[in-house]
Amino acid sequence: MGKKRLATEISGEGNHDHGTNGGVEVKCCEAPETMVLDPDGDVTIKINCPRCAEVRCFQASSHMLSLASTVFAKMLGPDFKEGHQLRKDGRVTVTLHDDDPDATERVLCALHYHPNATTAAVDVERLVPMALFCDKYDCCRALAPWVLHWCKVFTEISVAEAGYMLLAAYLFRASNFYDISSKIAGHLPPTFAALWKRLEKMSPLPQKLIGSNPFPYGSPLLTSDR
């Protein structure tokens, strides 16, 4: 890996955000029609994009969601209002808050075996919101085969990207976490911990994973003297 890139690319964090361009609001979502993940789907997932306020909708299957996610299983079960409405009307709209629309789409496509689902490696920074979604809704196990394809350490990676990959693998509970952390640990500069603290997206990573305590799952330490 090229260490000369490592410290300089930190300042590029956040380049994927959308907002204004010369005072003109930039919309990152085209607000397409409802994306049909299952033609017979009885759940409409509705999500407001926090960047441009557009609404994205996905027609999904309550059966697939409940099998993949304990959170959705409870939400669509008999003890919650969404479950009551589903049983009463045969369909329900579920509004998700504070979730990334693109990450939601990628995860839902994979869970429904949609043609848009891909096993190709995902841009490292975009992996984080996907992993956060899976951790929040407890659907990591259902996506385990996909995670092996998404979480890979490339031949050249910045310190920021290394942190994002480690965080995503941790949140995904990736079975190849040991391999990922081993490769990352061997190529970090002594200043990596300070650099990671400057990245807002790295905040979910427990500090014990960067200090002297062992990683979970038997992975090696990430210490500054490696």
C-alpha positions in Angstrom: 0.0 0.0 0.0 1.2 3.5 -0.7 1.6 5.2 2.7 2.3 8.6 1.1 -1.4 8.8 0.3 -2.5 7.9 3.8 -2.3 11.2 5.8 -3.3 13.5 2.9 -6.6 12.0 2.0 -8.2 12.6 5.4 -9.3 16.1 4.3 -11.4 14.6 1.5 -13.8 13.1 4.1 -17.4 14.1 3.3 -16.9 14.7 -0.4 -19.8 12.4 -1.1 -22.2 14.7 0.8 -24.7 16.7 -1.1 -26.2 20.1 -0.3 -25.6 23.3 -2.2 -23.6 24.1 -5.3 -22.9 27.8 -5.6 -26.0 28.6 -3.6 -28.2 26.3 -5.6 -29.7 23.3 -3.8 -28.4 20.0 -5.2 -30.7 17.0 -5.0 -29.0 13.7 -4.6 -32.2 11.7 -5.2 -34.3 11.7 -8.3 -37.4 10.8 -6.3 -38.2 7.8 -8.6 -41.4 5.9 -8.5 -41.7 3.2 -5.9 -38.9 0.6 -6.4 -40.6 -2.8 -6.7 -38.5 -5.3 -4.8 -41.4 -7.8 -4.7 -44.4 -7.4 -7.1 -46.5 -9.1 -4.4 -44.9 -7.1 -1.6 -47.2 -6.0 1.2 -44.9 -3.5 2.9 -44.0 -0.1 1.5 -40.7 1.2 3.0 -40.7 4.9 3.0 -37.5 6.9 3.7 -36.8 10.6 3.7 -33.4 11.5 2.4 -31.6 13.7 5.0 -29.6 15.4 2.4 -32.2 16.6 -0.1 -35.6 15.9 1.6 -36.8 13.7 -1.3 -38.8 10.6 -0.4 -37.8 7.2 -1.6 -40.2 4.2 -1.5 -39.6 0.5 -1.8 -42.3 -2.2 -2.2 -41.0 -5.1 -0.1 -42.1 -8.4 1.3 -43.0 -8.6 5.0 -42.0 -12.3 4.9 -38.5 -11.5 3.6 -38.1 -8.6 6.0 -39.2 -10.7 9.0 -36.9 -13.6 8.1 -33.9 -11.4 7.6 -34.4 -8.9 10.5 -35.5 -9.4 14.1 -36.4 -5.7 14.3 -38.7 -5.9 11.3 -40.1 -9.2 12.6 -41.1 -7.5 15.8 -42.3 -4.4 14.0 -44.5 -6.4 11.7 -45.6 -8.8 14.4 -48.9 -8.7 16.3 -47.6 -6.5 19.1 -46.9 -3.3 17.1 -49.2 -0.9 15.2 -47.5 -1.7 11.9 -48.3 -5.4 12.4 -51.9 -4.7 13.4 -52.4 -2.6 10.2 -50.7 -5.3 8.1 -53.1 -7.9 9.4 -56.1 -5.6 9.1 -55.5 -4.1 5.6 -53.2 -6.7 4.1 -50.5 -4.1 3.6 -48.7 -1.4 5.5 -46.4 1.6 5.0 -43.3 1.8 7.3 -41.4 5.1 7.5 -37.8 4.8 8.4 -36.0 7.7 10.0 -32.3 8.7 9.9 -31.3 6.0 7.5 -29.3 6.5 4.3 -31.5 6.0 1.2 -28.8 4.5 -1.0 -27.6 2.2 1.7 -31.3 1.2 2.4 -31.7 0.4 -1.3 -28.6 -1.7 -1.5 -29.5 -3.7 1.5 -33.1 -4.2 0.6 -32.2 -5.3 -2.9 -29.8 -7.9 -1.5 -32.4 -9.2 0.9 -35.0 -9.6 -1.9 -32.6 -11.0 -4.5 -33.4 -8.0 -6.7 -31.6 -7.8 -10.1 -30.0 -4.5 -8.9 -28.3 -6.3 -6.1 -24.6 -6.8 -6.6 -21.9 -8.8 -5.1 -19.3 -6.4 -6.5 -17.1 -4.6 -4.1 -18.7 -1.4 -2.8 -17.0 2.0 -2.4 -15.4 1.8 1.0 -17.1 5.0 2.4 -20.5 3.9 1.2 -20.1 0.6 3.1 -20.4 2.4 6.5 -24.1 3.5 6.1 -24.9 0.0 4.8 -23.3 -1.6 7.9 -25.1 0.9 10.2 -28.4 0.0 8.6 -27.7 -3.8 9.1 -26.6 -3.3 12.6 -29.6 -1.1 13.5 -32.1 -3.6 12.0 -30.2 -6.7 13.0 -30.0 -8.3 9.5 -26.2 -8.9 9.4 -26.6 -12.7 9.5 -28.9 -12.7 6.5 -26.4 -10.7 4.5 -23.3 -12.7 5.5 -22.5 -14.1 2.0 -22.8 -10.6 0.5 -20.6 -9.0 3.2 -17.7 -11.3 2.2 -17.9 -9.7 -1.3 -18.4 -6.2 -0.1 -15.7 -6.1 2.6 -12.4 -6.5 0.9 -9.1 -4.7 1.5 -7.8 -3.3 -1.7 -4.1 -3.1 -2.8 -4.0 0.6 -2.2 -6.1 2.3 0.5 -6.0 5.5 2.5 -6.1 5.8 6.3 -9.7 7.0 6.1 -10.7 4.1 3.9 -8.9 1.7 6.1 -10.9 3.0 9.1 -14.2 2.8 7.1 -13.5 -0.7 6.1 -12.7 -1.8 9.6 -15.8 -0.1 11.0 -18.0 -1.7 8.3 -16.6 -5.1 8.9 -17.1 -4.7 12.7 -20.7 -3.6 12.3 -21.5 -6.3 9.7 -19.9 -8.9 12.1 -18.0 -10.0 9.0 -16.7 -13.6 9.2 -13.5 -12.3 7.5 -13.0 -9.6 10.1 -9.8 -11.3 11.3 -8.3 -11.1 7.8 -9.4 -7.6 7.2 -8.1 -6.3 10.5 -4.8 -8.1 10.0 -4.2 -6.5 6.6 -5.2 -3.1 7.8 -3.1 -3.3 11.0 0.1 -4.0 9.0 -0.2 -0.8 6.9 -1.2 1.9 9.4 1.1 4.8 10.2 1.8 5.7 13.8 -0.6 8.7 13.5 -3.6 6.7 12.4 -5.6 7.0 15.7 -5.4 10.8 15.7 -6.5 10.9 12.1 -9.5 8.6 12.6 -10.7 10.8 15.5 -11.1 13.6 12.9 -13.6 11.6 10.9 -17.2 11.9 12.1 -18.2 8.7 10.4 -15.7 6.8 12.5 -17.5 7.7 15.8 -19.4 4.3 16.0 -16.1 2.4 16.2 -15.4 1.5 19.9 -12.2 3.1 21.2 -11.1 -0.2 22.6 -10.6 -1.5 19.1 -7.9 1.1 18.6 -6.2 0.8 21.9 -4.6 -1.9 23.9 -7.5 -4.3 24.2 -8.0 -7.2 21.9 -10.5 -7.1 19.1 -13.6 -9.3 19.4 -13.6 -12.5 17.3 -10.0 -13.1 18.2 -8.6 -10.5 15.8 -5.2 -8.8 16.3 -4.6 -5.4 17.9 -4.5 -2.2 16.0 -1.8 -0.3 17.9 0.2 2.7 16.8 3.5 0.7 16.8 2.5 -1.7 14.2 
